[in-house]
């Protein structure tokens, strides 16, 4: 990743953190420990005037391997 792209990404991350400090704290708490196989991750999206939509997944070993590969790309 080139320096300009990295700076742009960091700026966007900082803006997101300012806009959503509780969410950032939540993510830090969740990822302070290793996510292990069998962990259930659930996401709910509620749009204005609509019913919530929820999905979940149970983390599998292949998911953990994918995350490790993605982390390697970020270095």
C-alpha positions in Angstrom: 0.0 0.0 0.0 1.5 3.4 -1.0 1.9 6.2 1.5 -0.9 8.4 0.1 -3.4 5.5 0.3 -2.2 4.8 3.9 -2.7 8.4 4.9 -6.1 8.5 3.4 -7.1 5.3 5.2 -5.8 6.6 8.5 -7.7 9.8 8.1 -10.9 7.9 7.4 -10.3 5.7 10.4 -9.8 8.7 12.6 -13.0 10.3 11.4 -14.9 7.1 12.0 -13.5 6.9 15.5 -14.6 10.5 16.2 -18.0 9.8 14.9 -18.5 6.5 16.7 -16.4 6.3 19.9 -18.6 3.7 21.6 -18.3 1.4 18.5 -14.6 1.8 18.5 -14.5 0.9 22.2 -16.7 -2.1 21.5 -14.4 -3.4 18.8 -11.3 -2.9 21.0 -13.1 -4.9 23.7 -14.1 -7.7 21.4 -10.8 -8.0 19.7 -8.7 -7.7 22.9 -9.0 -11.5 23.0 -8.6 -13.9 20.1 -11.8 -14.8 18.2 -12.0 -18.6 18.4 -13.8 -21.2 16.4 -17.4 -21.6 17.5 -17.8 -17.9 18.4 -21.1 -16.5 17.1 -21.0 -13.0 15.5 -24.4 -11.3 15.0 -25.1 -8.1 13.1 -28.4 -6.2 13.0 -29.1 -3.4 10.6 -32.0 -1.1 11.2 -32.8 1.5 8.5 -35.1 4.4 9.3 -38.7 3.3 9.0 -37.9 -0.3 8.4 -37.8 -3.5 10.4 -34.4 -4.7 11.7 -32.6 -7.3 9.6 -30.3 -9.6 11.5 -27.7 -12.2 10.4 -25.2 -14.3 12.3 -22.4 -16.7 11.7 -20.6 -19.2 13.7 -16.8 -18.8 13.2 -15.2 -21.7 11.5 -11.5 -22.6 11.3 -11.4 -21.5 7.6 -12.8 -18.1 8.7 -9.9 -17.7 11.1 -7.4 -18.6 8.4 -8.9 -16.0 6.1 -8.6 -13.3 8.8 -4.9 -14.3 9.3 -4.3 -13.9 5.6 -6.0 -10.5 5.5 -3.9 -9.4 8.5 -0.8 -10.4 6.7 -1.8 -8.2 3.7 -2.1 -5.2 6.0 1.6 -5.4 7.1 
